[in-house]
Amino acid sequence: MSAITAQQVRAAAKGRVNESNLASVLVPLHRYWERFGMDRPHRLAQYFAQFMHESGDYRYDREIWGADAGAAALRHPHRSRQHAGEG
C-alpha cells in the first residue's frame, strides 16, 4: 500500500481543510509509515477516523476547551461521570 496523499484526505474531509494542520500530520506520517504499521489499511482507517474526528477535519490543532479540558468537563455534569453518585 502506498502512502496516503493530501488530495485523498481532502476528499474524505467534510469541509475545508486547514493545509498547515494537514501537512503537520502527513509529513511525520509518511516518515514513520511502516514503523507504526500505517501500511496496513485497517490501521490507517482507524488512525484517520480518530484524527479527523479529534481535529474537526483538520480545522483545529489544539483543544477547543483550552488547555484544561478535563476541568471543563467536570464543570458540566452531563459530560462527566466523575461526580458523586454517578459511578
Biopython code that builds the backbone (N, CA, C, O; Angstrom):
import numpy as np
from Bio.PDB.StructureBuilder import StructureBuilder

atoms = [
    (1, "MET", "N", (0.850, -1.181, 0.000)),
    (1, "MET", "CA", (0.000, 0.000, 0.000)),
    (1, "MET", "C", (0.892, 1.239, 0.000)),
    (1, "MET", "O", (1.863, 1.308, 0.754)),
    (2, "SER", "N", (0.572, 2.189, -0.821)),
    (2, "SER", "CA", (1.358, 3.426, -0.883)),
    (2, "SER", "C", (0.815, 4.446, 0.113)),
    (2, "SER", "O", (-0.306, 4.326, 0.607)),
    (3, "ALA", "N", (1.633, 5.440, 0.391)),
    (3, "ALA", "CA", (1.264, 6.478, 1.356)),
    (3, "ALA", "C", (0.025, 7.239, 0.888)),
    (3, "ALA", "O", (-0.211, 7.404, -0.309)),
    (4, "ILE", "N", (-0.743, 7.690, 1.849)),
    (4, "ILE", "CA", (-1.948, 8.464, 1.539)),
    (4, "ILE", "C", (-1.547, 9.877, 1.112)),
    (4, "ILE", "O", (-0.554, 10.419, 1.596)),
    (5, "THR", "N", (-2.307, 10.453, 0.223)),
    (5, "THR", "CA", (-1.982, 11.786, -0.287)),
    (5, "THR", "C", (-2.878, 12.849, 0.348)),
    (5, "THR", "O", (-3.939, 12.546, 0.893)),
    (6, "ALA", "N", (-2.431, 14.083, 0.265)),
    (6, "ALA", "CA", (-3.224, 15.205, 0.772)),
    (6, "ALA", "C", (-4.554, 15.284, 0.029)),
    (6, "ALA", "O", (-5.580, 15.614, 0.624)),
    (7, "GLN", "N", (-4.541, 14.988, -1.245)),
    (7, "GLN", "CA", (-5.769, 15.029, -2.046)),
    (7, "GLN", "C", (-6.786, 14.004, -1.525)),
    (7, "GLN", "O", (-7.982, 14.294, -1.476)),
    (8, "GLN", "N", (-6.324, 12.822, -1.140)),
    (8, "GLN", "CA", (-7.229, 11.809, -0.604)),
    (8, "GLN", "C", (-7.837, 12.264, 0.725)),
    (8, "GLN", "O", (-9.023, 12.050, 0.975)),
    (9, "VAL", "N", (-7.027, 12.884, 1.566)),
    (9, "VAL", "CA", (-7.529, 13.365, 2.853)),
    (9, "VAL", "C", (-8.548, 14.477, 2.640)),
    (9, "VAL", "O", (-9.592, 14.496, 3.292)),
    (10, "ARG", "N", (-8.254, 15.400, 1.732)),
    (10, "ARG", "CA", (-9.204, 16.481, 1.441)),
    (10, "ARG", "C", (-10.540, 15.923, 0.971)),
    (10, "ARG", "O", (-11.596, 16.437, 1.341)),
    (11, "ALA", "N", (-10.496, 14.871, 0.155)),
    (11, "ALA", "CA", (-11.726, 14.270, -0.362)),
    (11, "ALA", "C", (-12.545, 13.619, 0.757)),
    (11, "ALA", "O", (-13.773, 13.592, 0.690)),
    (12, "ALA", "N", (-11.872, 13.098, 1.778)),
    (12, "ALA", "CA", (-12.564, 12.431, 2.884)),
    (12, "ALA", "C", (-13.113, 13.415, 3.912)),
    (12, "ALA", "O", (-14.042, 13.083, 4.648)),
    (13, "ALA", "N", (-12.560, 14.600, 3.972)),
    (13, "ALA", "CA", (-12.976, 15.596, 4.965)),
    (13, "ALA", "C", (-14.364, 16.137, 4.628)),
    (13, "ALA", "O", (-14.758, 16.191, 3.463)),
    (14, "LYS", "N", (-15.089, 16.534, 5.660)),
    (14, "LYS", "CA", (-16.443, 17.061, 5.472)),
    (14, "LYS", "C", (-16.455, 18.474, 4.923)),
    (14, "LYS", "O", (-17.412, 18.878, 4.262)),
    (15, "GLY", "N", (-15.416, 19.218, 5.189)),
    (15, "GLY", "CA", (-15.367, 20.607, 4.760)),
    (15, "GLY", "C", (-13.966, 21.002, 4.346)),
    (15, "GLY", "O", (-13.135, 20.160, 4.006)),
    (16, "ARG", "N", (-13.728, 22.283, 4.382)),
    (16, "ARG", "CA", (-12.419, 22.803, 4.006)),
    (16, "ARG", "C", (-11.358, 22.386, 5.030)),
    (16, "ARG", "O", (-11.601, 22.421, 6.236)),
    (17, "VAL", "N", (-10.187, 21.994, 4.538)),
    (17, "VAL", "CA", (-9.093, 21.511, 5.375)),
    (17, "VAL", "C", (-8.066, 22.618, 5.571)),
    (17, "VAL", "O", (-7.697, 23.299, 4.614)),
    (18, "ASN", "N", (-7.601, 22.803, 6.807)),
    (18, "ASN", "CA", (-6.505, 23.728, 7.083)),
    (18, "ASN", "C", (-5.223, 23.060, 6.596)),
    (18, "ASN", "O", (-4.797, 22.049, 7.155)),
    (19, "GLU", "N", (-4.615, 23.617, 5.563)),
    (19, "GLU", "CA", (-3.476, 22.979, 4.905)),
    (19, "GLU", "C", (-2.266, 22.811, 5.816)),
    (19, "GLU", "O", (-1.557, 21.811, 5.711)),
    (20, "SER", "N", (-2.016, 23.757, 6.699)),
    (20, "SER", "CA", (-0.859, 23.616, 7.582)),
    (20, "SER", "C", (-1.097, 22.505, 8.604)),
    (20, "SER", "O", (-0.163, 21.781, 8.948)),
    (21, "ASN", "N", (-2.324, 22.358, 9.094)),
    (21, "ASN", "CA", (-2.638, 21.255, 10.002)),
    (21, "ASN", "C", (-2.510, 19.914, 9.284)),
    (21, "ASN", "O", (-2.010, 18.942, 9.851)),
    (22, "LEU", "N", (-2.958, 19.871, 8.053)),
    (22, "LEU", "CA", (-2.851, 18.649, 7.265)),
    (22, "LEU", "C", (-1.387, 18.275, 7.051)),
    (22, "LEU", "O", (-1.014, 17.113, 7.215)),
    (23, "ALA", "N", (-0.565, 19.239, 6.689)),
    (23, "ALA", "CA", (0.865, 18.974, 6.470)),
    (23, "ALA", "C", (1.540, 18.510, 7.754)),
    (23, "ALA", "O", (2.425, 17.655, 7.715)),
    (24, "SER", "N", (1.132, 19.065, 8.889)),
    (24, "SER", "CA", (1.758, 18.679, 10.158)),
    (24, "SER", "C", (1.456, 17.229, 10.518)),
    (24, "SER", "O", (2.146, 16.645, 11.354)),
    (25, "VAL", "N", (0.447, 16.648, 9.907)),
    (25, "VAL", "CA", (0.124, 15.241, 10.132)),
    (25, "VAL", "C", (0.748, 14.358, 9.051)),
    (25, "VAL", "O", (1.313, 13.309, 9.362)),
    (26, "LEU", "N", (0.653, 14.768, 7.802)),
    (26, "LEU", "CA", (1.127, 13.919, 6.713)),
    (26, "LEU", "C", (2.643, 13.767, 6.667)),
    (26, "LEU", "O", (3.139, 12.687, 6.349)),
    (27, "VAL", "N", (3.384, 14.818, 6.975)),
    (27, "VAL", "CA", (4.851, 14.729, 6.900)),
    (27, "VAL", "C", (5.389, 13.660, 7.854)),
    (27, "VAL", "O", (6.105, 12.767, 7.402)),
    (28, "PRO", "N", (5.075, 13.711, 9.158)),
    (28, "PRO", "CA", (5.582, 12.647, 10.035)),
    (28, "PRO", "C", (4.958, 11.282, 9.740)),
    (28, "PRO", "O", (5.610, 10.252, 9.914)),
    (29, "LEU", "N", (3.703, 11.271, 9.295)),
    (29, "LEU", "CA", (3.068, 10.004, 8.957)),
    (29, "LEU", "C", (3.843, 9.300, 7.854)),
    (29, "LEU", "O", (4.102, 8.101, 7.947)),
    (30, "HIS", "N", (4.210, 10.028, 6.821)),
    (30, "HIS", "CA", (4.974, 9.429, 5.727)),
    (30, "HIS", "C", (6.369, 9.008, 6.182)),
    (30, "HIS", "O", (6.897, 7.999, 5.714)),
    (31, "ARG", "N", (6.961, 9.771, 7.084)),
    (31, "ARG", "CA", (8.300, 9.441, 7.574)),
    (31, "ARG", "C", (8.299, 8.123, 8.354)),
    (31, "ARG", "O", (9.221, 7.318, 8.223)),
    (32, "TYR", "N", (7.258, 7.908, 9.168)),
    (32, "TYR", "CA", (7.206, 6.725, 10.034)),
    (32, "TYR", "C", (6.131, 5.727, 9.602)),
    (32, "TYR", "O", (5.663, 4.922, 10.407)),
    (33, "TRP", "N", (5.753, 5.785, 8.353)),
    (33, "TRP", "CA", (4.680, 4.997, 7.750)),
    (33, "TRP", "C", (4.713, 3.532, 8.165)),
    (33, "TRP", "O", (3.766, 3.039, 8.777)),
    (34, "GLU", "N", (5.789, 2.841, 7.838)),
    (34, "GLU", "CA", (5.870, 1.406, 8.117)),
    (34, "GLU", "C", (6.179, 1.121, 9.585)),
    (34, "GLU", "O", (5.698, 0.132, 10.139)),
    (35, "ARG", "N", (6.967, 1.970, 10.208)),
    (35, "ARG", "CA", (7.371, 1.747, 11.600)),
    (35, "ARG", "C", (6.167, 1.593, 12.529)),
    (35, "ARG", "O", (6.196, 0.789, 13.461)),
    (36, "PHE", "N", (5.116, 2.361, 12.275)),
    (36, "PHE", "CA", (3.929, 2.295, 13.123)),
    (36, "PHE", "C", (2.783, 1.510, 12.495)),
    (36, "PHE", "O", (1.648, 1.588, 12.965)),
    (37, "GLY", "N", (3.069, 0.758, 11.444)),
    (37, "GLY", "CA", (2.072, -0.122, 10.862)),
    (37, "GLY", "C", (1.013, 0.561, 10.026)),
    (37, "GLY", "O", (-0.048, -0.015, 9.781)),
    (38, "MET", "N", (1.280, 1.780, 9.582)),
    (38, "MET", "CA", (0.286, 2.503, 8.791)),
    (38, "MET", "C", (0.212, 2.007, 7.351)),
    (38, "MET", "O", (-0.604, 2.486, 6.564)),
    (39, "ASP", "N", (1.064, 1.049, 7.013)),
    (39, "ASP", "CA", (0.973, 0.439, 5.696)),
    (39, "ASP", "C", (-0.122, -0.635, 5.678)),
    (39, "ASP", "O", (-0.356, -1.271, 4.650)),
    (40, "ARG", "N", (-0.785, -0.830, 6.812)),
    (40, "ARG", "CA", (-1.900, -1.777, 6.910)),
    (40, "ARG", "C", (-3.206, -0.984, 6.846)),
    (40, "ARG", "O", (-3.432, -0.093, 7.665)),
    (41, "PRO", "N", (-4.056, -1.301, 5.885)),
    (41, "PRO", "CA", (-5.268, -0.498, 5.665)),
    (41, "PRO", "C", (-6.150, -0.317, 6.901)),
    (41, "PRO", "O", (-6.684, 0.772, 7.113)),
    (42, "HIS", "N", (-6.313, -1.350, 7.714)),
    (42, "HIS", "CA", (-7.202, -1.219, 8.879)),
    (42, "HIS", "C", (-6.632, -0.235, 9.898)),
    (42, "HIS", "O", (-7.394, 0.487, 10.540)),
    (43, "ARG", "N", (-5.319, -0.191, 10.060)),
    (43, "ARG", "CA", (-4.719, 0.763, 10.993)),
    (43, "ARG", "C", (-4.823, 2.190, 10.463)),
    (43, "ARG", "O", (-5.096, 3.124, 11.217)),
    (44, "LEU", "N", (-4.607, 2.342, 9.184)),
    (44, "LEU", "CA", (-4.699, 3.667, 8.576)),
    (44, "LEU", "C", (-6.124, 4.211, 8.690)),
    (44, "LEU", "O", (-6.322, 5.387, 8.995)),
    (45, "ALA", "N", (-7.108, 3.353, 8.446)),
    (45, "ALA", "CA", (-8.508, 3.779, 8.552)),
    (45, "ALA", "C", (-8.841, 4.210, 9.982)),
    (45, "ALA", "O", (-9.511, 5.223, 10.186)),
    (46, "GLN", "N", (-8.377, 3.446, 10.964)),
    (46, "GLN", "CA", (-8.636, 3.800, 12.361)),
    (46, "GLN", "C", (-7.959, 5.111, 12.731)),
    (46, "GLN", "O", (-8.547, 5.958, 13.403)),
    (47, "TYR", "N", (-6.722, 5.266, 12.286)),
    (47, "TYR", "CA", (-5.962, 6.480, 12.595)),
    (47, "TYR", "C", (-6.659, 7.716, 12.029)),
    (47, "TYR", "O", (-6.866, 8.697, 12.742)),
    (48, "PHE", "N", (-7.017, 7.666, 10.751)),
    (48, "PHE", "CA", (-7.629, 8.841, 10.132)),
    (48, "PHE", "C", (-9.029, 9.113, 10.670)),
    (48, "PHE", "O", (-9.416, 10.274, 10.807)),
    (49, "ALA", "N", (-9.782, 8.091, 10.972)),
    (49, "ALA", "CA", (-11.109, 8.317, 11.557)),
    (49, "ALA", "C", (-10.985, 9.054, 12.883)),
    (49, "ALA", "O", (-11.697, 10.029, 13.127)),
    (50, "GLN", "N", (-10.081, 8.588, 13.737)),
    (50, "GLN", "CA", (-9.890, 9.235, 15.037)),
    (50, "GLN", "C", (-9.335, 10.643, 14.875)),
    (50, "GLN", "O", (-9.822, 11.584, 15.502)),
    (51, "PHE", "N", (-8.318, 10.787, 14.033)),
    (51, "PHE", "CA", (-7.674, 12.088, 13.892)),
    (51, "PHE", "C", (-8.609, 13.118, 13.275)),
    (51, "PHE", "O", (-8.631, 14.274, 13.699)),
    (52, "MET", "N", (-9.376, 12.707, 12.280)),
    (52, "MET", "CA", (-10.301, 13.648, 11.646)),
    (52, "MET", "C", (-11.407, 14.049, 12.621)),
    (52, "MET", "O", (-11.866, 15.191, 12.603)),
    (53, "HIS", "N", (-11.829, 13.130, 13.459)),
    (53, "HIS", "CA", (-12.835, 13.471, 14.472)),
    (53, "HIS", "C", (-12.259, 14.453, 15.486)),
    (53, "HIS", "O", (-12.877, 15.475, 15.784)),
    (54, "GLU", "N", (-11.078, 14.146, 16.018)),
    (54, "GLU", "CA", (-10.477, 14.977, 17.066)),
    (54, "GLU", "C", (-10.103, 16.369, 16.577)),
    (54, "GLU", "O", (-10.129, 17.325, 17.353)),
    (55, "SER", "N", (-9.757, 16.494, 15.308)),
    (55, "SER", "CA", (-9.299, 17.788, 14.791)),
    (55, "SER", "C", (-10.385, 18.542, 14.027)),
    (55, "SER", "O", (-10.124, 19.606, 13.466)),
    (56, "GLY", "N", (-11.592, 17.999, 14.003)),
    (56, "GLY", "CA", (-12.655, 18.663, 13.248)),
    (56, "GLY", "C", (-12.315, 18.738, 11.772)),
    (56, "GLY", "O", (-12.450, 19.788, 11.145)),
    (57, "ASP", "N", (-11.869, 17.607, 11.217)),
    (57, "ASP", "CA", (-11.428, 17.544, 9.817)),
    (57, "ASP", "C", (-10.298, 18.533, 9.541)),
    (57, "ASP", "O", (-10.319, 19.268, 8.553)),
    (58, "TYR", "N", (-9.318, 18.534, 10.431)),
    (58, "TYR", "CA", (-8.090, 19.337, 10.295)),
    (58, "TYR", "C", (-8.315, 20.837, 10.454)),
    (58, "TYR", "O", (-7.461, 21.631, 10.061)),
    (59, "ARG", "N", (-9.447, 21.235, 11.021)),
    (59, "ARG", "CA", (-9.669, 22.666, 11.256)),
    (59, "ARG", "C", (-8.959, 23.143, 12.520)),
    (59, "ARG", "O", (-8.527, 24.293, 12.590)),
    (60, "TYR", "N", (-8.837, 22.272, 13.516)),
    (60, "TYR", "CA", (-8.273, 22.668, 14.810)),
    (60, "TYR", "C", (-6.968, 21.926, 15.084)),
    (60, "TYR", "O", (-6.815, 20.756, 14.733)),
    (61, "ASP", "N", (-6.038, 22.626, 15.715)),
    (61, "ASP", "CA", (-4.778, 21.975, 16.082)),
    (61, "ASP", "C", (-4.539, 22.004, 17.587)),
    (61, "ASP", "O", (-3.458, 21.644, 18.053)),
    (62, "ARG", "N", (-5.547, 22.434, 18.348)),
    (62, "ARG", "CA", (-5.462, 22.392, 19.815)),
    (62, "ARG", "C", (-6.874, 22.251, 20.373)),
    (62, "ARG", "O", (-7.862, 22.407, 19.655)),
    (63, "GLU", "N", (-6.945, 21.952, 21.662)),
    (63, "GLU", "CA", (-8.240, 21.734, 22.302)),
    (63, "GLU", "C", (-9.126, 22.975, 22.208)),
    (63, "GLU", "O", (-8.663, 24.087, 22.462)),
    (64, "ILE", "N", (-10.371, 22.795, 21.852)),
    (64, "ILE", "CA", (-11.318, 23.900, 21.792)),
    (64, "ILE", "C", (-11.623, 24.399, 23.205)),
    (64, "ILE", "O", (-11.825, 25.594, 23.419)),
    (65, "TRP", "N", (-11.654, 23.483, 24.156)),
    (65, "TRP", "CA", (-11.923, 23.843, 25.550)),
    (65, "TRP", "C", (-10.758, 24.587, 26.172)),
    (65, "TRP", "O", (-10.911, 25.174, 27.243)),
    (66, "GLY", "N", (-9.631, 24.582, 25.550)),
    (66, "GLY", "CA", (-8.438, 25.186, 26.136)),
    (66, "GLY", "C", (-7.533, 24.115, 26.705)),
    (66, "GLY", "O", (-7.732, 22.924, 26.466)),
    (67, "ALA", "N", (-6.552, 24.541, 27.449)),
    (67, "ALA", "CA", (-5.549, 23.609, 27.950)),
    (67, "ALA", "C", (-6.089, 22.676, 29.023)),
    (67, "ALA", "O", (-5.523, 21.605, 29.237)),
    (68, "ASP", "N", (-7.158, 23.047, 29.697)),
    (68, "ASP", "CA", (-7.665, 22.257, 30.805)),
    (68, "ASP", "C", (-9.041, 21.685, 30.487)),
    (68, "ASP", "O", (-10.014, 21.980, 31.181)),
    (69, "ALA", "N", (-9.124, 20.877, 29.448)),
    (69, "ALA", "CA", (-10.406, 20.323, 29.021)),
    (69, "ALA", "C", (-11.006, 19.411, 30.078)),
    (69, "ALA", "O", (-12.229, 19.341, 30.197)),
    (70, "GLY", "N", (-10.175, 18.704, 30.853)),
    (70, "GLY", "CA", (-10.682, 17.819, 31.896)),
    (70, "GLY", "C", (-11.450, 18.582, 32.959)),
    (70, "GLY", "O", (-12.524, 18.154, 33.381)),
    (71, "ALA", "N", (-10.911, 19.694, 33.388)),
    (71, "ALA", "CA", (-11.588, 20.515, 34.396)),
    (71, "ALA", "C", (-12.880, 21.093, 33.831)),
    (71, "ALA", "O", (-13.870, 21.213, 34.553)),
    (72, "ALA", "N", (-12.880, 21.445, 32.568)),
    (72, "ALA", "CA", (-14.089, 21.976, 31.945)),
    (72, "ALA", "C", (-15.185, 20.920, 31.933)),
    (72, "ALA", "O", (-16.353, 21.238, 32.158)),
    (73, "ALA", "N", (-14.825, 19.677, 31.675)),
    (73, "ALA", "CA", (-15.816, 18.604, 31.665)),
    (73, "ALA", "C", (-16.426, 18.407, 33.048)),
    (73, "ALA", "O", (-17.612, 18.100, 33.168)),
    (74, "LEU", "N", (-15.627, 18.582, 34.084)),
    (74, "LEU", "CA", (-16.142, 18.422, 35.446)),
    (74, "LEU", "C", (-17.129, 19.515, 35.827)),
    (74, "LEU", "O", (-17.968, 19.302, 36.702)),
    (75, "ARG", "N", (-17.050, 20.660, 35.201)),
    (75, "ARG", "CA", (-17.985, 21.749, 35.490)),
    (75, "ARG", "C", (-19.345, 21.510, 34.853)),
    (75, "ARG", "O", (-20.310, 22.199, 35.183)),
    (76, "HIS", "N", (-19.437, 20.549, 33.950)),
    (76, "HIS", "CA", (-20.679, 20.247, 33.251)),
    (76, "HIS", "C", (-21.063, 18.805, 33.565)),
    (76, "HIS", "O", (-20.544, 17.885, 32.932)),
    (77, "PRO", "N", (-21.957, 18.585, 34.523)),
    (77, "PRO", "CA", (-22.282, 17.231, 34.980)),
    (77, "PRO", "C", (-22.712, 16.277, 33.871)),
    (77, "PRO", "O", (-22.444, 15.079, 33.965)),
    (78, "HIS", "N", (-23.362, 16.764, 32.838)),
    (78, "HIS", "CA", (-23.814, 15.862, 31.782)),
    (78, "HIS", "C", (-22.660, 15.358, 30.920)),
    (78, "HIS", "O", (-22.863, 14.459, 30.104)),
    (79, "ARG", "N", (-21.474, 15.900, 31.074)),
    (79, "ARG", "CA", (-20.334, 15.485, 30.260)),
    (79, "ARG", "C", (-19.358, 14.593, 31.014)),
    (79, "ARG", "O", (-18.362, 14.155, 30.439)),
    (80, "SER", "N", (-19.614, 14.321, 32.255)),
    (80, "SER", "CA", (-18.663, 13.546, 33.044)),
    (80, "SER", "C", (-19.385, 12.681, 34.058)),
    (80, "SER", "O", (-20.374, 13.104, 34.656)),
    (81, "ARG", "N", (-18.891, 11.480, 34.248)),
    (81, "ARG", "CA", (-19.449, 10.584, 35.262)),
    (81, "ARG", "C", (-18.601, 10.621, 36.532)),
    (81, "ARG", "O", (-18.689, 9.709, 37.354)),
    (82, "GLN", "N", (-17.802, 11.636, 36.702)),
    (82, "GLN", "CA", (-16.907, 11.706, 37.843)),
    (82, "GLN", "C", (-17.506, 12.473, 39.020)),
    (82, "GLN", "O", (-16.786, 12.819, 39.956)),
    (83, "HIS", "N", (-18.781, 12.738, 38.987)),
    (83, "HIS", "CA", (-19.430, 13.438, 40.088)),
    (83, "HIS", "C", (-19.961, 12.425, 41.096)),
    (83, "HIS", "O", (-20.221, 11.273, 40.750)),
    (84, "ALA", "N", (-20.117, 12.852, 42.314)),
    (84, "ALA", "CA", (-20.592, 11.975, 43.384)),
    (84, "ALA", "C", (-21.900, 11.300, 42.990)),
    (84, "ALA", "O", (-22.837, 11.948, 42.523)),
    (85, "GLY", "N", (-21.943, 9.999, 43.186)),
    (85, "GLY", "CA", (-23.153, 9.243, 42.913)),
    (85, "GLY", "C", (-23.344, 8.833, 41.468)),
    (85, "GLY", "O", (-24.372, 8.244, 41.136)),
    (86, "GLU", "N", (-22.395, 9.121, 40.601)),
    (86, "GLU", "CA", (-22.552, 8.788, 39.185)),
    (86, "GLU", "C", (-21.659, 7.646, 38.735)),
    (86, "GLU", "O", (-21.530, 7.426, 37.531)),
    (87, "GLY", "N", (-21.061, 6.938, 39.609)),
    (87, "GLY", "CA", (-20.300, 5.845, 39.087)),
    (87, "GLY", "C", (-19.217, 5.329, 39.882)),
    (87, "GLY", "O", (-18.540, 4.389, 39.467)),
]
sb = StructureBuilder()
sb.init_structure("model")
sb.init_model(0)
sb.init_chain("A")
sb.init_seg("    ")
for serial, (resi, resn, name, xyz) in enumerate(atoms, 1):
    if name == "N":
        sb.init_residue(resn, " ", resi, " ")
    sb.init_atom(name, np.array(xyz, "f"), 0.0, 1.0, " ", f" {name:<3s}", serial, name[0])
structure = sb.get_structure()
